[in-house]
Amino acid sequence: MIYKVLYQENQIVSPRRETTKTLFLEADSVVDARKTVEDNTPYNIELIQELTGNSLKYEKEHANFKLTAFTAKK
């Protein structure tokens, strides 16, 4: 499944809508998506949304859609 993750780049500064960023990733569940981002970044996650059907089609056509791949930690 493809997930859209809305986040702030760090956990210290108070979140503001203007500084919210987005990444897209493939994971088995919302829990796995959250764990992957938390384990590999210092990001403050605001929202994780599963993309399917028309939502996924829209993001692929209108956003800077690129799947983020994290390398496995040893």
Beta strands, then each sheet from edge to edge (+ up, - down):
strand 1: 2-8
strand 2: 21-26
strand 3: 44-51
sheet 1: 2+ 1- 3+
end
